[in-house]
Structures are given as structure tokens and as C-alpha cells.
Amino acid sequence: MEHREVIMYTEIGCFVLCVSGWILMCSTMPTEYWNYSTVDGIVLTTANYFSNLWKDCISDSTGVSDCKEFPSLLGLDMYIHVCRALVITGIILGFFGAVLALVGMKCTKIGGSDITNARITFAAGMNYIISGLCGMIAFSWYGNRIREEFVDPNFKAQKYEIGAAVFIGWGGSTLLIVGGFVYSIFAGKEGLGSRSKSLSKPISSASTLSRQVYVPGIPEQDLESRRGKANRYFSRDAYV
């Protein structure tokens, strides 16, 4: 298998990985179980409380549930606003990362040269990494806040536990970070490495002067002696 085919299949695998992580992160937005709590103090029914970044919900053992949106945005805690902004930012960056990956991958043949496609793929990988980091920070902050309230003995309000949406968000963020990291490694070696090699390649002036140039009126022996002197002169320092 050629090196190009290996890179192509690796890019396809990373694209599937990142798109799966992006879908998992998107699925946490409408999911209501970011946290949950069960109250067994009622004799006939059991009340289940759960909420997400947008609303609080309650349900009983009969299956009837009722949700209420947060009454005031300014009355919410700061970590709710930050988690909202980070998750939405991660979703937007993941979307643009998918667009750049479709343009830059070797199997699509939409972009220009291989070096240009590699640089576009590198940009897609960076978008995926930042998207995964935004999601990881948001879900970790939210889960840590629930943990702190649960283990705090002085916290007298109702205590909650970490819901399924936070675990799904952790998984999706991990897939985005891993896929974007592999994207950046393979595309960075090809796109950015070729540019650094072209910039660091020296230009030898001795090779230019040592070309055989015919000058009318000067014997060939004199030309050979002059070229020899030029080569000896430039051999002291190859870079001018």
C-alpha cells in the first residue's frame, strides 16, 4: 500500500471519528438529563427531578412529566452561561471543521494541489481540537459543579447527580480531540513541512558561476582557469 493511500484511509477514519463526536455533542443540547435527583419521601409516588442548560423538569412514577424553562437569564449562575457558550462554540467549530475536512481530504479531490489540501486539512484538525476542548471544558465544569454540591455537607438544597448527557458529551469531546490531533499530525507534516524545507534550501552561487558559458574572444583554456579560480574562491564559503 502506498503512502498516499495510507494517508487517505487515515483521513477517512478521522473524519468518521470527528463527525461521530460532533453528533454526540449536538445530541446533548436537547437532552434533558444533564443532572437528576430522585425523591422517595412521597408515599404513593416517586418524584424525579432533572434539568439541563435550558429548563428544569419533574416527573412521577406514572410517567407524567412537566418542564419549565429558566425564568430569567440574568438570575442564573455564571457557570450555566459559560457552559452554554462553550458548547455552542464547539458545535459551530465542529461544523466548519467538517466542511474544511471535506474540501482538503485526498479522497474528495475538491481542493487544489496536495500541499494546499494538506494545509486545509490541518486547519480542519485544529478546528476539531478547539471544538473538543470547548466541549470538554463545558461538560467537566458542569459535572464538577454537581460533584461539589453533592459532597458538600453544608449544601442544604436538593442535591443532584451527573446525568447521561454529561457522559455523552465527554465521549464526543474525546472523539473530536483525538480525530483532530491525528488530522493535525499527518496534514502538518505534509503541508507545513514542505514549506519549511523550501524556505531552508540554500542557493549556491558557485554553481551559477561554474556553468559553462561561451564568451567570444577568450580562449577556452583561459575560461577553464577562471572557472577553477572561482570554484576555489567559493569553496571557502558555500553561502554568499
C-alpha positions in Angstrom: 0.0 0.0 0.0 1.4 3.4 -1.0 2.0 6.3 1.4 -0.8 8.3 -0.2 -3.4 5.6 0.3 -2.4 5.2 3.9 -2.9 8.9 4.5 -6.2 8.8 2.6 -7.6 6.0 4.7 -6.4 7.7 7.9 -8.2 10.9 6.9 -11.4 9.0 6.2 -11.2 7.3 9.6 -10.5 10.6 11.4 -13.4 12.2 9.6 -15.8 9.5 10.7 -14.4 9.8 14.2 -14.8 13.6 14.4 -18.3 13.6 12.8 -19.4 11.0 15.3 -18.1 13.1 18.2 -19.7 16.2 16.8 -23.1 14.4 16.6 -22.7 13.2 20.2 -22.0 16.8 21.3 -25.0 18.1 19.4 -27.3 15.4 20.9 -26.5 16.8 24.4 -28.3 20.1 23.7 -31.9 18.8 23.6 -31.2 16.1 26.2 -32.8 16.9 29.5 -30.8 14.6 31.7 -27.7 16.8 32.5 -28.4 16.1 36.1 -31.1 14.2 38.0 -32.4 13.6 41.5 -34.9 11.1 42.9 -37.1 11.9 46.0 -38.6 8.8 47.6 -40.3 10.6 50.5 -43.7 10.6 49.0 -45.9 7.6 50.0 -47.7 6.8 46.7 -45.4 8.3 44.1 -41.8 8.9 43.5 -40.7 12.3 42.1 -37.8 12.5 39.7 -36.1 15.9 39.1 -33.9 16.5 36.2 -32.6 19.6 34.2 -30.2 20.8 31.5 -28.8 24.1 30.5 -32.2 25.5 29.5 -35.0 24.2 31.8 -36.0 22.2 34.9 -38.3 19.1 34.7 -40.1 16.9 37.1 -41.8 13.5 36.6 -43.5 10.9 38.7 -43.9 7.2 38.7 -47.0 7.4 36.5 -44.9 8.7 33.6 -46.3 12.3 33.6 -43.6 14.9 33.3 -43.6 18.7 33.3 -40.8 21.0 32.3 -40.3 24.7 32.9 -37.8 27.0 31.3 -35.5 29.1 33.5 -37.4 32.2 34.3 -34.5 34.7 34.0 -31.2 34.6 32.2 -29.7 37.2 34.5 -30.7 35.2 37.5 -28.8 32.1 36.5 -25.4 31.1 37.8 -22.4 32.1 35.8 -21.3 28.6 35.0 -24.6 28.0 33.2 -23.9 30.8 30.8 -20.3 29.8 30.2 -21.3 26.1 29.5 -23.9 27.3 27.0 -21.4 29.5 25.2 -18.7 26.8 25.2 -21.0 24.0 23.9 -22.5 26.2 21.1 -19.0 27.4 20.1 -17.8 23.8 20.0 -20.7 22.8 17.8 -20.0 25.7 15.3 -16.3 24.9 15.1 -17.0 21.3 14.6 -19.3 22.1 11.7 -16.7 24.3 10.0 -14.1 21.6 10.7 -16.2 19.1 8.8 -16.5 21.5 5.8 -12.8 22.1 5.7 -12.1 18.3 6.0 -14.3 17.6 3.1 -12.5 20.1 0.9 -9.0 19.2 2.0 -9.1 15.4 2.1 -7.3 13.5 -0.6 -10.3 11.3 -1.5 -12.6 14.2 -2.3 -10.4 16.0 -5.0 -12.1 19.3 -4.4 -9.1 21.5 -3.4 -6.0 22.3 -5.4 -2.6 20.8 -5.1 -1.6 18.2 -2.4 0.2 20.9 -0.3 -2.9 23.1 -0.4 -5.2 20.3 0.6 -2.8 19.3 3.4 -3.0 22.8 4.8 -6.8 22.9 4.6 -6.9 19.5 6.4 -4.5 20.9 9.0 -6.9 23.8 9.6 -9.8 21.3 9.9 -7.8 19.4 12.5 -7.2 22.5 14.6 -10.9 23.3 14.4 -11.8 19.9 15.7 -9.2 20.1 18.5 -10.6 23.5 19.7 -14.2 22.2 19.4 -13.4 19.2 21.5 -11.6 21.3 24.1 -14.6 23.7 24.3 -16.9 20.8 24.9 -14.6 19.1 27.4 -14.3 22.3 29.5 -18.0 22.8 29.5 -19.0 19.3 30.5 -16.2 19.0 33.0 -17.1 22.3 34.6 -20.8 21.3 34.8 -20.0 17.8 36.2 -17.6 19.2 38.7 -20.1 21.7 40.0 -22.6 18.9 40.6 -20.0 16.8 42.4 -19.0 19.7 44.6 -22.6 20.3 45.7 -23.2 16.6 46.2 -20.2 16.1 48.5 -20.6 19.4 50.4 -22.1 18.7 53.8 -23.1 22.4 54.2 -25.2 22.4 51.0 -28.7 22.1 52.3 -30.6 22.4 49.0 -31.6 19.4 46.9 -28.6 17.5 45.6 -28.3 16.2 42.1 -26.2 13.6 40.3 -24.4 13.7 37.0 -26.8 12.8 34.1 -26.3 10.9 30.9 -25.8 14.0 28.8 -22.6 14.9 30.5 -21.1 11.4 29.9 -22.2 11.6 26.3 -20.6 15.0 26.0 -17.3 13.7 27.4 -17.3 10.9 24.9 -18.0 13.2 22.0 -15.4 15.7 23.0 -12.8 13.0 23.3 -13.5 11.8 19.8 -13.1 15.3 18.5 -9.8 15.8 20.2 -8.3 12.5 19.1 -9.5 12.8 15.5 -8.3 16.4 15.2 -5.0 15.6 16.7 -4.3 12.8 14.2 -5.5 15.2 11.4 -3.0 17.8 12.5 -0.1 15.4 12.7 -0.5 13.9 9.2 -1.5 17.1 7.5 1.0 19.2 9.3 3.9 17.0 8.2 2.9 17.3 4.6 1.6 20.9 4.4 3.8 22.8 6.8 6.9 20.5 6.5 7.2 21.1 2.7 7.1 24.9 3.2 9.9 24.8 5.8 12.1 22.7 3.5 11.6 25.1 0.6 12.5 28.1 2.7 15.6 26.5 4.3 17.0 25.2 1.0 20.3 27.3 0.2 21.1 28.8 -3.1 24.7 28.2 -4.2 26.4 31.0 -6.1 29.4 28.8 -7.0 27.1 26.5 -9.1 25.9 29.5 -11.0 29.4 30.8 -11.8 30.7 27.3 -12.6 28.3 26.9 -15.6 30.0 26.6 -18.9 29.4 29.9 -20.7 30.9 30.7 -24.1 32.4 34.2 -24.3 33.7 35.2 -27.7 37.2 36.4 -27.9 38.5 34.4 -24.8 40.3 31.1 -25.3 38.9 28.0 -23.8 42.0 27.5 -21.6 41.5 30.9 -20.0 37.9 30.2 -19.3 38.8 26.9 -17.6 41.4 28.7 -15.4 38.9 31.4 -14.5 36.3 28.8 -13.5 38.8 27.0 -11.4 39.7 30.1 -9.6 36.0 30.9 -9.0 35.4 27.4 -7.6 38.4 27.7 -5.3 37.2 31.0 -4.1 33.6 29.9 -3.4 34.7 26.6 -1.8 35.8 28.6 1.3 32.2 29.6 2.0 29.3 28.0 0.1 26.8 30.6 1.1 27.0 34.2 0.0 
